[in-house]
Amino acid sequence: MRSRQMWAALALAVVLGGCSTDDDPGASPTDGSSSAGDPSGGTGSPSTEQSEGPEAATGKVLSSELASLHLPAGQPWTEGRGGLSGHLDIDARNSYEVHLSHGLGKADDLDTAVAAVLPTVQGPRPEIARAEDRDIAGVETAVLSGVDDRGYYYGIVAIHQGLVMTIDFVFPRKDAEGEAWIESILASVEWK
């Protein structure tokens, strides 16, 4: 749980441009948390808002028949595939991609859905494996993840309205900023 709180704090810092994470009970003295930004002097009880997770992204919208999400604001994302993907080129070596899928067929459980999706995402990307499942906006999802010197892949597999769908992140590396963007984007997911 402490790790999830740490990522939430990092996401808030990136998304809010360096705001304090003074309400994170697991924060260490070196992670920038203090009560200096707290108008009450830091003596009140912790805010439930910040401990619930990262702030949702508010930038461009990607939308499929099953879900929609926002990309991080303040970045020059371009849309592709009819509003199903977002692409951000920082420079020739730093390209970020976010993909939202339409329904990819039917499945009754996440194991079946992952078995269908996993072969489609393997290839030139890092070796991808299933990680711990997680809840995204009230829907239990499977997580696929892989990282190597070629980049970082993080994918969500969900079953919504009986259909399999994915949200894929293909980033140049795994770092705090990328992780914060992923959490912020996932916090913006709305199921249709």
Salt bridges, closest charged atoms under 4 A:
GLU65 OE1 - HIS102 ND1 3.57
ASP89 OD1 - HIS87 NE2 2.97
GLU97 OE1 - HIS99 NE2 2.92
ASP111 OD1 - ARG130 NH1 2.62
ASP133 OD2 - ARG130 NH2 2.94
ASP148 OD2 - ARG150 NH2 2.54
ASP175 OD2 - ARG173 NE 3.07
GLU183 OE1 - ARG134 NH2 2.75
